[in-house]
Amino acid sequence: GLPKGVPITHRGLADYVDFALDAYCHGGDDIVAPLFGSLAFDLTITSLFAPILSRGRLHTIRAQGASALQAIAETPEINWCKATPSHLEILVPMLPPGHRLSTYVVGGEAFRTRLALDLSQHNPAAAIYNEYGPTEAVVGCMVHRFVDADAERLDVPIGRPAPGVHLQIVDSFGNRLPPGASG
């Protein structure tokens, strides 16, 4: 396919970062997050701005691909990470027992419950968030924090809208559907 570029507004970025700080950055200056993705990838917006603006720290990972994930696993002070499920499928088996990674913001792909359970098994106190949103919404526009009750589902729910976001479920003709309907 053809590459696409998505223009986003400064206001949209500011609103998203405010949302991310409130939703994911409860550790404040205790946050240590890896910066390992391309600046062209919207996932990196969360990884870059949320830790810095919460007075946390960034740990720059210069490696690429699986080597970048290995570097995260080998850096015990990292405790917060934004990643795709594909990243986490590779990262989780690399994490040594006792690694401090305790906040996961997951996005970019369907997030299978089995993977969320693997993250929970590695650290039962971990906060695991499924963030959903097209790039056009400036990274994410809805979120769900994984809870034990989600264990019966195939996928982690995509959650509720972020503040200021209005979502609608529509049919293939764009008509609004009632609550509980598939669209």
Helices and strands as residue ranges (DSSP letters): H 10-24, G 28-30, E 32-35, H 43-53, E 57-60, H 65-73, E 80-83, H 85-94, E 103-106, H 113-122, E 127-132, G 135-137, E 142-145, G 148-152, E 160-161
